């Protein structure tokens, strides 16, 4: 089984996610991080070759999950990583929904 270098593995993951209704909405300047949205929703799934810093997490709460590829991976491994990222993304959506439905969560005027 051949392996994909990180950049190719990320591109493969993006392709798999596109098949699940995600589309690229942003890319960082270096091109090593892609941000995908499901439909027209405000939330993002991040694909990258590096983890986010705590400062990045605080500054971008719309990113619900990240898929990080640092080393070569097989297509099968990438597919498993995509499934895990989709589970994390779904969990993030549930957390956002739960927070929005908590009493006192609406902004007060």
Contact map, one row per residue, 1 for C-alpha under 8 A:
1110000000000000000000000000000000000000000000000000000000000000000000000100000000000000000000000000000000000
1111000000000000000000000000000000000000000000000000000000000000000000000100000000000000000000000000000000000
1111100000000000000000000000000000000000000000000000000000000000000000011110000000000000000000000000000000000
0111111110000000000000000000000000000000000000000000000000000000000000011110000000000000000000000000000000000
0011111110000000000000000000000000000000000000000000000000000000000000111000000000000000000000000000000000000
0001111111000000000000000000000000000000000000001000000000000000000011111000000000000000000000000000000000000
0001111111100000000000000000000100000000000000001000000000000000000000000000000000000000000000000000000000000
0001111111110000000000000000000000000000000000000000000000000000000000000000000000000000000000000000000000000
0001111111111000000000000000000000000000000000000000000000000000000010011110010000000000000000000000000000000
0000011111111100000000000000000000000000000000111000000000000000000010000000000000000000000000000000000000000
0000001111111110000000000000000000000000000000000000000000000000000000000000000000000000000000000000000000000
0000000111111111000000000000000000000000000000000000000000000000000000000010010000000000000000000000000000000
0000000011111111100000000000000000000000000000100000000000000000000000000000011001000000000000000000000000000
0000000001111111110000010000000000000000000000100000000000000000000000000000000000000000000000000000000000000
0000000000111111111000000000000000000000000000000000000000000000000000000000000000000000000000000000000000000
0000000000011111111100000000000000000000000000000000000000000000000000000000001001000000000000000000000000000
0000000000001111111111100000000000000000000000000000000000000000000000000000000001000000000000000000000000000
0000000000000111111111100000000000000000000000000000000000000000000000000000000000000000000000000000000000000
0000000000000011111111000000000000000000000000000000000000000000000000000000000000000000000000000000000000000
0000000000000001111111000000000000000000000000000000000000000000000000000000000000000000000000000000000000000
0000000000000000111111100000000000000110000000000000000000000000000000000000000000000000000000000000000000000
0000000000000000111111110000000000011110000000000000000000000000000000000000000000000000000000000000000000000
0000000000000000110011111000000000011110000000000000000000000000000000000000000000000000000000000000000000000
0000000000000100000001111110000001111000000000000000000000000000000000000000000000000000000000000000000000000
0000000000000000000000111110000001111000000000000000000000000000000000000000000000000000000000000000000000000
0000000000000000000000011111000001110000000000000000000000000000000000000000000000000000000000000000000000000
0000000000000000000000011111101111100000000000000000000000000000000000000000000000000000000000000000000000000
0000000000000000000000000111111111000000000000000000000000000000000000000000000000000000000000000000000000000
0000000000000000000000000011111100000000000000000000000000000000000000000000000000000000000000000000000000000
0000000000000000000000000001111110000000000000000000000000000000000000000000000000000000000000000000000000000
0000000000000000000000000011111111000000000000000000000000000000000000000000000000000000000000000000000000000
0000001000000000000000000011111111000000000000011000000000000000000000000000000000000000000000000000000000000
0000000000000000000000000011011111100000000001111000000000000000000000000000000000000000000000000000000000000
0000000000000000000000011111001111110000000001110000000000000000000000000000000000000000000000000000000000000
0000000000000000000000011110000011111000000111100000000000000000000000000000000000000000000000000000000000000
0000000000000000000001111100000001111100000111100000000000000000000000000000000000000000000000000000000000000
0000000000000000000001111000000000111111111110000000000000000000000000000000000000000000000000000000000000000
0000000000000000000011100000000000011111101100000000000000000000000000000000000000000000000000000000000000000
0000000000000000000011100000000000001111100000000000000000000000000000000000000000000000000000000000000000000
0000000000000000000000000000000000001111110000000000000000000000000000000000000000000000000000000000000000000
0000000000000000000000000000000000001111111000000000000000000000000000000000000000000000000000000000000000000
0000000000000000000000000000000000001001111100000000000000000100000000000000000000000000000000000000000000000
0000000000000000000000000000000000001100111110000000000000000111000000000000000000000000000000000000000000000
0000000000000000000000000000000000111100011111000000000000000111100000000000000000000000000000000000000000000
0000000000000000000000000000000000111000001111100000000000000011111000000000000000001000100000000000000000000
0000000000000000000000000000000011110000000111110000000000000010111000000000000000000000000000000000000000000
0000000001001100000000000000000011110000000011111000000000000000011110000000000000000000000000000000000000000
0000000001000000000000000000000111000000000001111110000000000000011110000000000000000000000000000000000000000
0000011001000000000000000000000110000000000000111110000000000000000111000000000000000000000000000000000000000
0000000000000000000000000000000000000000000000011111000000000000000111000000000000000000000000000000000000000
0000000000000000000000000000000000000000000000011111100000000000010100000000000000000000000000000000000000000
0000000000000000000000000000000000000000000000000111110110000000000000000000000000000000000000000000000000000
0000000000000000000000000000000000000000000000000011111110000000000000000000000000000000000000000000000000000
0000000000000000000000000000000000000000000000000001111111000000000000000000000000000000000000000000000000000
0000000000000000000000000000000000000000000000000000111111100000000000000000000000000000000000000000000000000
0000000000000000000000000000000000000000000000000001111111110000000000000000000000000000000000000000000000000
0000000000000000000000000000000000000000000000000001111111111010000000000000000000000000000000000000000000000
0000000000000000000000000000000000000000000000000000011111111000000000000000000000000000000000000000000000000
0000000000000000000000000000000000000000000000000000001111111000000000000000000000000000000000000000000000000
0000000000000000000000000000000000000000000000000000000111111110000000000000000000000000000000000000000000000
0000000000000000000000000000000000000000000000000000000011111111000000000000000000000000000000000000000000000
0000000000000000000000000000000000000000011100000000000000011111000000000000000000000000000000000000000000000
0000000000000000000000000000000000000000001111000000000010011111110000000000000000000000000000000000000000000
0000000000000000000000000000000000000000001110000000000000001111110000000000000000000001100110000000000000000
0000000000000000000000000000000000000000000111000000000000000011111000000000000000001101100100000000000000000
0000000000000000000000000000000000000000000011110010000000000011111100000000000000001000000000000000000000000
0000000000000000000000000000000000000000000011110000000000000000111110000000000011001000000000000000000000000
0000000000000000000000000000000000000000000000111110000000000000011111000000000000000000000000000000000000000
0000010011000000000000000000000000000000000000111100000000000000001111111000000000000000000000000000000000000
0000010000000000000000000000000000000000000000001100000000000000000111110000000000000000000000000000000000000
0000110000000000000000000000000000000000000000000000000000000000000011111000000000000000000000000000000000000
0011110010000000000000000000000000000000000000000000000000000000000011111100000000000000000000000000000000000
0011110010000000000000000000000000000000000000000000000000000000000010111111110000000000000000000000000000000
1111000010000000000000000000000000000000000000000000000000000000000000011111110000000000000000000000000000000
0011000010010000000000000000000000000000000000000000000000000000000000001111111000000000000000000000000000000
0000000000000000000000000000000000000000000000000000000000000000000000001111111100000000000000000000000000000
0000000000000000000000000000000000000000000000000000000000000000000000001111111110000000000000000000000000000
0000000010011000000000000000000000000000000000000000000000000000000000001111111111000000000000000000000000000
0000000000001001000000000000000000000000000000000000000000000000000000000011111111100000000000000000000000000
0000000000000000000000000000000000000000000000000000000000000000000000000001111111110000000000000000000000000
0000000000000000000000000000000000000000000000000000000000000000001000000000111111111000000000000000000000000
0000000000001001100000000000000000000000000000000000000000000000001000000000011111111100000000000000000000000
0000000000000000000000000000000000000000000000000000000000000000000000000000001111111110000000000000000000000
0000000000000000000000000000000000000000000000000000000000000000000000000000000111111111000000000000000000000
0000000000000000000000000000000000000000000010000000000000000000111000000000000011111111100000000000000000000
0000000000000000000000000000000000000000000000000000000000000000100000000000000001111111110000000000000000000
0000000000000000000000000000000000000000000000000000000000000000000000000000000000111111111000000000000000000
0000000000000000000000000000000000000000000000000000000000000001100000000000000000011111111100000000000000000
0000000000000000000000000000000000000000000010000000000000000001100000000000000000001111111110000000000000000
0000000000000000000000000000000000000000000000000000000000000000000000000000000000000111111111000000000000000
0000000000000000000000000000000000000000000000000000000000000000000000000000000000000011111111100000000000000
0000000000000000000000000000000000000000000000000000000000000001100000000000000000000001111111110000000000000
0000000000000000000000000000000000000000000000000000000000000001000000000000000000000000111111111000000000000
0000000000000000000000000000000000000000000000000000000000000000000000000000000000000000011111111100000000000
0000000000000000000000000000000000000000000000000000000000000000000000000000000000000000001111111110000000000
0000000000000000000000000000000000000000000000000000000000000000000000000000000000000000000111111111000000000
0000000000000000000000000000000000000000000000000000000000000000000000000000000000000000000011111111100000000
0000000000000000000000000000000000000000000000000000000000000000000000000000000000000000000001111111110000000
0000000000000000000000000000000000000000000000000000000000000000000000000000000000000000000000111111110010000
0000000000000000000000000000000000000000000000000000000000000000000000000000000000000000000000011111110011000
0000000000000000000000000000000000000000000000000000000000000000000000000000000000000000000000001111111010000
0000000000000000000000000000000000000000000000000000000000000000000000000000000000000000000000000111111110000
0000000000000000000000000000000000000000000000000000000000000000000000000000000000000000000000000000111111000
0000000000000000000000000000000000000000000000000000000000000000000000000000000000000000000000000000011111100
0000000000000000000000000000000000000000000000000000000000000000000000000000000000000000000000000011111111100
0000000000000000000000000000000000000000000000000000000000000000000000000000000000000000000000000001001111110
0000000000000000000000000000000000000000000000000000000000000000000000000000000000000000000000000000000111111
0000000000000000000000000000000000000000000000000000000000000000000000000000000000000000000000000000000001111
0000000000000000000000000000000000000000000000000000000000000000000000000000000000000000000000000000000000111
